[in-house]
């Protein structure tokens, strides 16, 4: 799962548009947060909660961020 699809699913959950399986998944993510999870009071709080949750989900699912490798690396300018 990418961070983008993670955030999309959270948005669907908040809008009440998830399937029952998606809802269970998001609720499992909330459970990963334990007692440190406080309801967000502002947009800034919500961003912090999403970032913390993504870190926990990545750790639990052993998800790694893709490594960006430059396509062009001075191939034409080697002397």
N, C-alpha and C positions, 0 to 999 in steps of 0.2 A: 504494500500500500504506500502510495506517495503522500507527502505532506498535503498536497493539493486535494487529493481525494479524501484524506482525513478531515480537512477543514470543510469540504463540501458536505460530507456526511454529518458533521456537527451542525452545520447550518440547516440541513434537512430536519434534523432532530429538533432543533429549536423552533422550526416552523411547523412541526407536527406532521411532516410529510414522509416519515420513515416507514419502511415495512416493519413487521414485528421482529424479524431477524436483525435488521439494522438497529432497531431500538434496543434490543438486548445487547448488541455489540457496544453501542455507545454507553449504555449503563454499566457494562463491564469496565469500560475505560474510566468512567467516573469512580468506580469502586477502587481502581488502581491508585487513585489519588488519596484515598483514606481520609483521615481527619484534617489533612492540610488543605482540603478543598473548601473554599468559602464561596458563597454565591457572588458572582461579579456584580458590582454596583455601578460600574461605568464601562465605557468602551475600552479604556486603558486596562481596567481590571480583567475584562474579557480576553484581551490579547495576552495578558500574563497567564491566565488560566489555560488558554489554548496551547501556549508554548510549553508550559509545565506538563500538560497532559500529553502532548506530542512526544516529549522526551521520555515519559514513562512508557507510552505505547511502543516507541522505538526500542527501548531497552527490553521490555517484556517479549516483544515479537522478534527481537534481534534484527531489526531493520537498520540498514546502513544507508547513508546519503550517497547518491551517485558521485563518483569522482569525475570532474570535468577535465578532459585532456584536450589541449589545443589541437585543432586539425592541421593548421599550417604552423610550422615552427622553423621559419627561416630556411626552408628547403631550397628556395631559388636564389638566396643571397649568400650561399656558402662559397668561399673563395679558396 
